[in-house]
Amino acid sequence: MASIQSVTFDCAEPPALARFWADVLGWGVSPDADENIAAIGGPNRKPDEPSLLFLAVPEGKAAKNRCHLDLDCDDLDAEGARVEALGATFVHEKQEYGLRWMTFTDPEGNEFCLAHH
């Protein structure tokens, strides 16, 4: 049976996007990152969480992501302000399905959501 090893982002600048996500998650960037590939993980990553991998591609993002990360946090407003300070862009806030969440984009336009479950 297969298991998830990593979640991969196609991007223009792997080291920069890896640094953003490492700062968001409190993980480390692999020391062998270069302009073509970067990974984050390290000791702060829970054993059951996949690493994140960033690969350079020539084309830019063209449409809304069909798949995105949902991140859980204890204080939605404080975490929203923190990820914006790191370089995320606020998209909108929703309250549906008994949940309140905020949608952001990372520095290369990939959507992600913050929620408190």
Helices and strands as residue ranges (DSSP letters): E 6-11, H 14-25, E 28-29, E 37-41, E 51-56, E 69-72, H 76-86, E 89-96, E 99-105, E 111-115
